[in-house]
Amino acid sequence: MKRSTLTLLALASAFYLLLLTIFRSIIPEAVTSTLSILALPLILLAVILTLDLSRRSTSPLEMKVLDDSRGVRARDVQSLTRQVKVAGNASPAYFEAVLRDRLRDLLAEKVSLETGLEKDSVKKALADDKLGPRLLKDPETYALLYYPPPRSPNSRLQMLREIIDRIEGWKA
């Protein structure tokens, strides 16, 4: 409890004792009104505490559920589409560094979800040229992602289509 609540309780108790002694001296002993002497102050004390605590409590904020998953996916697709267009005319190093790394991450995430392994351990296993093909059970997909890409832009774009189809169709 906070100090101000304790102070409020002490003041209310002192006021109750003061009223009790005043009423005891005013009211004759033959008339006993224990219900009003006990119940009324307790109700008043409960009201005082309720008001004090409600004044200090915080009100919950209205939570707004944001449904922007479509927007994020749309942005990701647009970004990947731009990267693919650039990759068609860019150097093989860009193709390797940007697009194939992204596709390797997607494959690692899918393998992780399908097998229940951690994503980092899946990435390490896929990077190993002995464990990777055994984990994928598809040496052609592994070759497309982890062996050197073709030189011509058209064959790189064809390779991208094939990799994406293979990643989508991969099952554990």
Biotite code that builds the C-alpha atoms (Angstrom):
import biotite.structure as struc

atoms = struc.array([
    struc.Atom([0.000, 0.000, 0.000], chain_id="A", res_id=1, res_name="MET", atom_name="CA", element="C"),
    struc.Atom([1.122, 3.519, -0.663], chain_id="A", res_id=2, res_name="LYS", atom_name="CA", element="C"),
    struc.Atom([1.896, 5.956, 2.105], chain_id="A", res_id=3, res_name="ARG", atom_name="CA", element="C"),
    struc.Atom([-0.966, 8.275, 1.135], chain_id="A", res_id=4, res_name="SER", atom_name="CA", element="C"),
    struc.Atom([-3.453, 5.388, 1.427], chain_id="A", res_id=5, res_name="THR", atom_name="CA", element="C"),
    struc.Atom([-2.108, 4.537, 4.874], chain_id="A", res_id=6, res_name="LEU", atom_name="CA", element="C"),
    struc.Atom([-2.365, 8.189, 5.882], chain_id="A", res_id=7, res_name="THR", atom_name="CA", element="C"),
    struc.Atom([-5.946, 8.252, 4.632], chain_id="A", res_id=8, res_name="LEU", atom_name="CA", element="C"),
    struc.Atom([-6.748, 5.083, 6.613], chain_id="A", res_id=9, res_name="LEU", atom_name="CA", element="C"),
    struc.Atom([-5.148, 6.542, 9.765], chain_id="A", res_id=10, res_name="ALA", atom_name="CA", element="C"),
    struc.Atom([-7.143, 9.774, 9.394], chain_id="A", res_id=11, res_name="LEU", atom_name="CA", element="C"),
    struc.Atom([-10.379, 7.862, 8.780], chain_id="A", res_id=12, res_name="ALA", atom_name="CA", element="C"),
    struc.Atom([-9.725, 5.656, 11.819], chain_id="A", res_id=13, res_name="SER", atom_name="CA", element="C"),
    struc.Atom([-8.962, 8.665, 14.029], chain_id="A", res_id=14, res_name="ALA", atom_name="CA", element="C"),
    struc.Atom([-12.130, 10.385, 12.797], chain_id="A", res_id=15, res_name="PHE", atom_name="CA", element="C"),
    struc.Atom([-14.109, 7.198, 13.517], chain_id="A", res_id=16, res_name="TYR", atom_name="CA", element="C"),
    struc.Atom([-12.727, 6.979, 17.060], chain_id="A", res_id=17, res_name="LEU", atom_name="CA", element="C"),
    struc.Atom([-13.522, 10.659, 17.618], chain_id="A", res_id=18, res_name="LEU", atom_name="CA", element="C"),
    struc.Atom([-17.112, 10.195, 16.401], chain_id="A", res_id=19, res_name="LEU", atom_name="CA", element="C"),
    struc.Atom([-17.466, 7.011, 18.441], chain_id="A", res_id=20, res_name="LEU", atom_name="CA", element="C"),
    struc.Atom([-16.417, 8.751, 21.677], chain_id="A", res_id=21, res_name="THR", atom_name="CA", element="C"),
    struc.Atom([-18.676, 11.725, 20.930], chain_id="A", res_id=22, res_name="ILE", atom_name="CA", element="C"),
    struc.Atom([-21.674, 9.507, 20.177], chain_id="A", res_id=23, res_name="PHE", atom_name="CA", element="C"),
    struc.Atom([-21.002, 7.356, 23.260], chain_id="A", res_id=24, res_name="ARG", atom_name="CA", element="C"),
    struc.Atom([-21.020, 10.422, 25.477], chain_id="A", res_id=25, res_name="SER", atom_name="CA", element="C"),
    struc.Atom([-24.141, 11.895, 23.819], chain_id="A", res_id=26, res_name="ILE", atom_name="CA", element="C"),
    struc.Atom([-26.238, 8.738, 23.462], chain_id="A", res_id=27, res_name="ILE", atom_name="CA", element="C"),
    struc.Atom([-27.375, 7.126, 26.728], chain_id="A", res_id=28, res_name="PRO", atom_name="CA", element="C"),
    struc.Atom([-26.125, 3.605, 27.431], chain_id="A", res_id=29, res_name="GLU", atom_name="CA", element="C"),
    struc.Atom([-29.666, 2.230, 27.455], chain_id="A", res_id=30, res_name="ALA", atom_name="CA", element="C"),
    struc.Atom([-30.005, 2.887, 23.720], chain_id="A", res_id=31, res_name="VAL", atom_name="CA", element="C"),
    struc.Atom([-27.580, 0.735, 21.826], chain_id="A", res_id=32, res_name="THR", atom_name="CA", element="C"),
    struc.Atom([-27.347, 1.175, 18.133], chain_id="A", res_id=33, res_name="SER", atom_name="CA", element="C"),
    struc.Atom([-24.462, -1.163, 17.321], chain_id="A", res_id=34, res_name="THR", atom_name="CA", element="C"),
    struc.Atom([-25.517, -1.614, 13.710], chain_id="A", res_id=35, res_name="LEU", atom_name="CA", element="C"),
    struc.Atom([-25.327, 2.061, 12.900], chain_id="A", res_id=36, res_name="SER", atom_name="CA", element="C"),
    struc.Atom([-22.157, 2.536, 14.927], chain_id="A", res_id=37, res_name="ILE", atom_name="CA", element="C"),
    struc.Atom([-20.360, -0.345, 13.175], chain_id="A", res_id=38, res_name="LEU", atom_name="CA", element="C"),
    struc.Atom([-21.893, -0.593, 9.719], chain_id="A", res_id=39, res_name="ALA", atom_name="CA", element="C"),
    struc.Atom([-22.028, 3.059, 8.714], chain_id="A", res_id=40, res_name="LEU", atom_name="CA", element="C"),
    struc.Atom([-18.327, 3.782, 9.354], chain_id="A", res_id=41, res_name="PRO", atom_name="CA", element="C"),
    struc.Atom([-17.270, 0.570, 7.621], chain_id="A", res_id=42, res_name="LEU", atom_name="CA", element="C"),
    struc.Atom([-19.317, 1.446, 4.540], chain_id="A", res_id=43, res_name="ILE", atom_name="CA", element="C"),
    struc.Atom([-17.911, 4.970, 4.626], chain_id="A", res_id=44, res_name="LEU", atom_name="CA", element="C"),
    struc.Atom([-14.363, 3.578, 4.935], chain_id="A", res_id=45, res_name="LEU", atom_name="CA", element="C"),
    struc.Atom([-14.943, 1.236, 1.988], chain_id="A", res_id=46, res_name="ALA", atom_name="CA", element="C"),
    struc.Atom([-16.224, 4.147, -0.115], chain_id="A", res_id=47, res_name="VAL", atom_name="CA", element="C"),
    struc.Atom([-13.219, 6.284, 0.838], chain_id="A", res_id=48, res_name="ILE", atom_name="CA", element="C"),
    struc.Atom([-10.771, 3.482, -0.065], chain_id="A", res_id=49, res_name="LEU", atom_name="CA", element="C"),
    struc.Atom([-12.567, 2.751, -3.323], chain_id="A", res_id=50, res_name="THR", atom_name="CA", element="C"),
    struc.Atom([-12.482, 6.397, -4.362], chain_id="A", res_id=51, res_name="LEU", atom_name="CA", element="C"),
    struc.Atom([-8.821, 6.707, -3.416], chain_id="A", res_id=52, res_name="ASP", atom_name="CA", element="C"),
    struc.Atom([-7.755, 3.590, -5.276], chain_id="A", res_id=53, res_name="LEU", atom_name="CA", element="C"),
    struc.Atom([-9.864, 4.335, -8.347], chain_id="A", res_id=54, res_name="SER", atom_name="CA", element="C"),
    struc.Atom([-8.416, 7.832, -8.504], chain_id="A", res_id=55, res_name="ARG", atom_name="CA", element="C"),
    struc.Atom([-4.875, 6.414, -8.584], chain_id="A", res_id=56, res_name="ARG", atom_name="CA", element="C"),
    struc.Atom([-5.473, 3.422, -10.810], chain_id="A", res_id=57, res_name="SER", atom_name="CA", element="C"),
    struc.Atom([-4.675, 3.529, -14.462], chain_id="A", res_id=58, res_name="THR", atom_name="CA", element="C"),
    struc.Atom([-7.284, 2.959, -17.072], chain_id="A", res_id=59, res_name="SER", atom_name="CA", element="C"),
    struc.Atom([-6.573, 0.292, -19.676], chain_id="A", res_id=60, res_name="PRO", atom_name="CA", element="C"),
    struc.Atom([-5.823, 1.494, -23.139], chain_id="A", res_id=61, res_name="LEU", atom_name="CA", element="C"),
    struc.Atom([-7.856, 0.304, -26.034], chain_id="A", res_id=62, res_name="GLU", atom_name="CA", element="C"),
    struc.Atom([-5.662, -2.080, -27.982], chain_id="A", res_id=63, res_name="MET", atom_name="CA", element="C"),
    struc.Atom([-5.865, -1.669, -31.709], chain_id="A", res_id=64, res_name="LYS", atom_name="CA", element="C"),
    struc.Atom([-5.064, -4.730, -33.724], chain_id="A", res_id=65, res_name="VAL", atom_name="CA", element="C"),
    struc.Atom([-3.033, -3.768, -36.722], chain_id="A", res_id=66, res_name="LEU", atom_name="CA", element="C"),
    struc.Atom([-3.569, -5.930, -39.753], chain_id="A", res_id=67, res_name="ASP", atom_name="CA", element="C"),
    struc.Atom([-0.631, -4.882, -41.833], chain_id="A", res_id=68, res_name="ASP", atom_name="CA", element="C"),
    struc.Atom([0.623, -8.337, -42.725], chain_id="A", res_id=69, res_name="SER", atom_name="CA", element="C"),
    struc.Atom([-0.620, -7.877, -46.294], chain_id="A", res_id=70, res_name="ARG", atom_name="CA", element="C"),
    struc.Atom([1.249, -4.576, -46.538], chain_id="A", res_id=71, res_name="GLY", atom_name="CA", element="C"),
    struc.Atom([4.464, -6.124, -45.284], chain_id="A", res_id=72, res_name="VAL", atom_name="CA", element="C"),
    struc.Atom([4.170, -9.019, -47.696], chain_id="A", res_id=73, res_name="ARG", atom_name="CA", element="C"),
    struc.Atom([3.395, -6.635, -50.551], chain_id="A", res_id=74, res_name="ALA", atom_name="CA", element="C"),
    struc.Atom([6.472, -4.551, -49.723], chain_id="A", res_id=75, res_name="ARG", atom_name="CA", element="C"),
    struc.Atom([8.631, -7.677, -49.499], chain_id="A", res_id=76, res_name="ASP", atom_name="CA", element="C"),
    struc.Atom([7.360, -8.904, -52.857], chain_id="A", res_id=77, res_name="VAL", atom_name="CA", element="C"),
    struc.Atom([7.934, -5.496, -54.463], chain_id="A", res_id=78, res_name="GLN", atom_name="CA", element="C"),
    struc.Atom([11.434, -5.357, -53.032], chain_id="A", res_id=79, res_name="SER", atom_name="CA", element="C"),
    struc.Atom([12.222, -8.860, -54.212], chain_id="A", res_id=80, res_name="LEU", atom_name="CA", element="C"),
    struc.Atom([10.756, -8.083, -57.641], chain_id="A", res_id=81, res_name="THR", atom_name="CA", element="C"),
    struc.Atom([13.029, -5.037, -57.953], chain_id="A", res_id=82, res_name="ARG", atom_name="CA", element="C"),
    struc.Atom([15.996, -7.144, -56.851], chain_id="A", res_id=83, res_name="GLN", atom_name="CA", element="C"),
    struc.Atom([15.171, -9.780, -59.465], chain_id="A", res_id=84, res_name="VAL", atom_name="CA", element="C"),
    struc.Atom([14.954, -7.116, -62.200], chain_id="A", res_id=85, res_name="LYS", atom_name="CA", element="C"),
    struc.Atom([18.296, -5.709, -61.138], chain_id="A", res_id=86, res_name="VAL", atom_name="CA", element="C"),
    struc.Atom([19.779, -9.200, -60.903], chain_id="A", res_id=87, res_name="ALA", atom_name="CA", element="C"),
    struc.Atom([18.947, -9.850, -64.531], chain_id="A", res_id=88, res_name="GLY", atom_name="CA", element="C"),
    struc.Atom([21.404, -7.173, -65.600], chain_id="A", res_id=89, res_name="ASN", atom_name="CA", element="C"),
    struc.Atom([23.733, -7.127, -62.614], chain_id="A", res_id=90, res_name="ALA", atom_name="CA", element="C"),
    struc.Atom([26.927, -8.976, -61.974], chain_id="A", res_id=91, res_name="SER", atom_name="CA", element="C"),
    struc.Atom([26.991, -12.549, -60.677], chain_id="A", res_id=92, res_name="PRO", atom_name="CA", element="C"),
    struc.Atom([28.398, -11.213, -57.408], chain_id="A", res_id=93, res_name="ALA", atom_name="CA", element="C"),
    struc.Atom([25.216, -9.180, -56.774], chain_id="A", res_id=94, res_name="TYR", atom_name="CA", element="C"),
    struc.Atom([23.120, -12.181, -57.715], chain_id="A", res_id=95, res_name="PHE", atom_name="CA", element="C"),
    struc.Atom([25.054, -14.300, -55.223], chain_id="A", res_id=96, res_name="GLU", atom_name="CA", element="C"),
    struc.Atom([25.219, -11.740, -52.418], chain_id="A", res_id=97, res_name="ALA", atom_name="CA", element="C"),
    struc.Atom([21.625, -10.532, -52.452], chain_id="A", res_id=98, res_name="VAL", atom_name="CA", element="C"),
    struc.Atom([19.210, -12.906, -54.114], chain_id="A", res_id=99, res_name="LEU", atom_name="CA", element="C"),
    struc.Atom([20.720, -16.288, -53.419], chain_id="A", res_id=100, res_name="ARG", atom_name="CA", element="C"),
    struc.Atom([21.397, -15.355, -49.781], chain_id="A", res_id=101, res_name="ASP", atom_name="CA", element="C"),
    struc.Atom([17.741, -14.344, -49.420], chain_id="A", res_id=102, res_name="ARG", atom_name="CA", element="C"),
    struc.Atom([16.598, -17.582, -51.045], chain_id="A", res_id=103, res_name="LEU", atom_name="CA", element="C"),
    struc.Atom([18.934, -19.580, -48.787], chain_id="A", res_id=104, res_name="ARG", atom_name="CA", element="C"),
    struc.Atom([17.373, -17.835, -45.779], chain_id="A", res_id=105, res_name="ASP", atom_name="CA", element="C"),
    struc.Atom([13.887, -18.690, -47.049], chain_id="A", res_id=106, res_name="LEU", atom_name="CA", element="C"),
    struc.Atom([14.880, -22.316, -47.559], chain_id="A", res_id=107, res_name="LEU", atom_name="CA", element="C"),
    struc.Atom([16.498, -22.488, -44.122], chain_id="A", res_id=108, res_name="ALA", atom_name="CA", element="C"),
    struc.Atom([13.339, -21.054, -42.561], chain_id="A", res_id=109, res_name="GLU", atom_name="CA", element="C"),
    struc.Atom([11.152, -23.582, -44.375], chain_id="A", res_id=110, res_name="LYS", atom_name="CA", element="C"),
    struc.Atom([13.430, -26.502, -43.444], chain_id="A", res_id=111, res_name="VAL", atom_name="CA", element="C"),
    struc.Atom([13.460, -25.268, -39.867], chain_id="A", res_id=112, res_name="SER", atom_name="CA", element="C"),
    struc.Atom([9.665, -25.140, -39.742], chain_id="A", res_id=113, res_name="LEU", atom_name="CA", element="C"),
    struc.Atom([9.245, -28.537, -41.411], chain_id="A", res_id=114, res_name="GLU", atom_name="CA", element="C"),
    struc.Atom([11.875, -30.383, -39.371], chain_id="A", res_id=115, res_name="THR", atom_name="CA", element="C"),
    struc.Atom([11.619, -28.557, -36.047], chain_id="A", res_id=116, res_name="GLY", atom_name="CA", element="C"),
    struc.Atom([15.332, -27.715, -35.982], chain_id="A", res_id=117, res_name="LEU", atom_name="CA", element="C"),
    struc.Atom([16.674, -24.293, -35.070], chain_id="A", res_id=118, res_name="GLU", atom_name="CA", element="C"),
    struc.Atom([17.159, -21.963, -38.016], chain_id="A", res_id=119, res_name="LYS", atom_name="CA", element="C"),
    struc.Atom([20.817, -21.286, -37.218], chain_id="A", res_id=120, res_name="ASP", atom_name="CA", element="C"),
    struc.Atom([21.686, -24.985, -37.058], chain_id="A", res_id=121, res_name="SER", atom_name="CA", element="C"),
    struc.Atom([19.802, -25.551, -40.331], chain_id="A", res_id=122, res_name="VAL", atom_name="CA", element="C"),
    struc.Atom([21.801, -22.734, -41.977], chain_id="A", res_id=123, res_name="LYS", atom_name="CA", element="C"),
    struc.Atom([25.065, -24.295, -40.784], chain_id="A", res_id=124, res_name="LYS", atom_name="CA", element="C"),
    struc.Atom([24.013, -27.738, -41.970], chain_id="A", res_id=125, res_name="ALA", atom_name="CA", element="C"),
    struc.Atom([22.944, -26.419, -45.367], chain_id="A", res_id=126, res_name="LEU", atom_name="CA", element="C"),
    struc.Atom([26.233, -24.546, -45.782], chain_id="A", res_id=127, res_name="ALA", atom_name="CA", element="C"),
    struc.Atom([28.109, -27.836, -45.325], chain_id="A", res_id=128, res_name="ASP", atom_name="CA", element="C"),
    struc.Atom([28.449, -29.563, -48.703], chain_id="A", res_id=129, res_name="ASP", atom_name="CA", element="C"),
    struc.Atom([28.013, -33.033, -47.124], chain_id="A", res_id=130, res_name="LYS", atom_name="CA", element="C"),
    struc.Atom([25.176, -32.394, -44.659], chain_id="A", res_id=131, res_name="LEU", atom_name="CA", element="C"),
    struc.Atom([23.216, -29.986, -46.852], chain_id="A", res_id=132, res_name="GLY", atom_name="CA", element="C"),
    struc.Atom([22.169, -32.385, -49.631], chain_id="A", res_id=133, res_name="PRO", atom_name="CA", element="C"),
    struc.Atom([21.336, -35.089, -47.058], chain_id="A", res_id=134, res_name="ARG", atom_name="CA", element="C"),
    struc.Atom([19.173, -32.663, -45.058], chain_id="A", res_id=135, res_name="LEU", atom_name="CA", element="C"),
    struc.Atom([17.344, -31.436, -48.159], chain_id="A", res_id=136, res_name="LEU", atom_name="CA", element="C"),
    struc.Atom([17.088, -34.916, -49.730], chain_id="A", res_id=137, res_name="LYS", atom_name="CA", element="C"),
    struc.Atom([17.169, -33.040, -53.041], chain_id="A", res_id=138, res_name="ASP", atom_name="CA", element="C"),
    struc.Atom([20.646, -32.562, -54.499], chain_id="A", res_id=139, res_name="PRO", atom_name="CA", element="C"),
    struc.Atom([19.357, -30.475, -57.405], chain_id="A", res_id=140, res_name="GLU", atom_name="CA", element="C"),
    struc.Atom([17.861, -27.814, -55.107], chain_id="A", res_id=141, res_name="THR", atom_name="CA", element="C"),
    struc.Atom([21.075, -27.795, -53.115], chain_id="A", res_id=142, res_name="TYR", atom_name="CA", element="C"),
    struc.Atom([23.124, -27.398, -56.300], chain_id="A", res_id=143, res_name="ALA", atom_name="CA", element="C"),
    struc.Atom([20.984, -24.513, -57.493], chain_id="A", res_id=144, res_name="LEU", atom_name="CA", element="C"),
    struc.Atom([21.437, -22.609, -54.226], chain_id="A", res_id=145, res_name="LEU", atom_name="CA", element="C"),
    struc.Atom([24.980, -23.471, -53.182], chain_id="A", res_id=146, res_name="TYR", atom_name="CA", element="C"),
    struc.Atom([26.956, -24.010, -56.394], chain_id="A", res_id=147, res_name="TYR", atom_name="CA", element="C"),
    struc.Atom([28.152, -21.152, -58.616], chain_id="A", res_id=148, res_name="PRO", atom_name="CA", element="C"),
    struc.Atom([25.400, -19.440, -60.618], chain_id="A", res_id=149, res_name="PRO", atom_name="CA", element="C"),
    struc.Atom([25.347, -19.304, -64.412], chain_id="A", res_id=150, res_name="PRO", atom_name="CA", element="C"),
    struc.Atom([26.859, -16.290, -66.147], chain_id="A", res_id=151, res_name="ARG", atom_name="CA", element="C"),
    struc.Atom([24.121, -15.210, -68.542], chain_id="A", res_id=152, res_name="SER", atom_name="CA", element="C"),
    struc.Atom([21.279, -13.030, -67.182], chain_id="A", res_id=153, res_name="PRO", atom_name="CA", element="C"),
    struc.Atom([18.527, -15.114, -68.783], chain_id="A", res_id=154, res_name="ASN", atom_name="CA", element="C"),
    struc.Atom([19.805, -18.355, -67.296], chain_id="A", res_id=155, res_name="SER", atom_name="CA", element="C"),
    struc.Atom([20.105, -16.673, -63.869], chain_id="A", res_id=156, res_name="ARG", atom_name="CA", element="C"),
    struc.Atom([16.456, -15.572, -64.071], chain_id="A", res_id=157, res_name="LEU", atom_name="CA", element="C"),
    struc.Atom([15.441, -19.080, -65.166], chain_id="A", res_id=158, res_name="GLN", atom_name="CA", element="C"),
    struc.Atom([17.435, -20.466, -62.267], chain_id="A", res_id=159, res_name="MET", atom_name="CA", element="C"),
    struc.Atom([15.608, -18.119, -59.875], chain_id="A", res_id=160, res_name="LEU", atom_name="CA", element="C"),
    struc.Atom([12.236, -19.387, -61.096], chain_id="A", res_id=161, res_name="ARG", atom_name="CA", element="C"),
    struc.Atom([13.348, -22.964, -60.651], chain_id="A", res_id=162, res_name="GLU", atom_name="CA", element="C"),
    struc.Atom([14.750, -22.332, -57.158], chain_id="A", res_id=163, res_name="ILE", atom_name="CA", element="C"),
    struc.Atom([11.535, -20.620, -56.044], chain_id="A", res_id=164, res_name="ILE", atom_name="CA", element="C"),
    struc.Atom([9.425, -23.495, -57.381], chain_id="A", res_id=165, res_name="ASP", atom_name="CA", element="C"),
    struc.Atom([11.636, -26.027, -55.622], chain_id="A", res_id=166, res_name="ARG", atom_name="CA", element="C"),
    struc.Atom([11.554, -24.138, -52.313], chain_id="A", res_id=167, res_name="ILE", atom_name="CA", element="C"),
    struc.Atom([7.762, -23.877, -52.471], chain_id="A", res_id=168, res_name="GLU", atom_name="CA", element="C"),
    struc.Atom([7.435, -27.576, -53.239], chain_id="A", res_id=169, res_name="GLY", atom_name="CA", element="C"),
    struc.Atom([9.996, -28.818, -50.692], chain_id="A", res_id=170, res_name="TRP", atom_name="CA", element="C"),
    struc.Atom([8.705, -31.130, -47.953], chain_id="A", res_id=171, res_name="LYS", atom_name="CA", element="C"),
    struc.Atom([10.620, -32.766, -45.128], chain_id="A", res_id=172, res_name="ALA", atom_name="CA", element="C"),
])
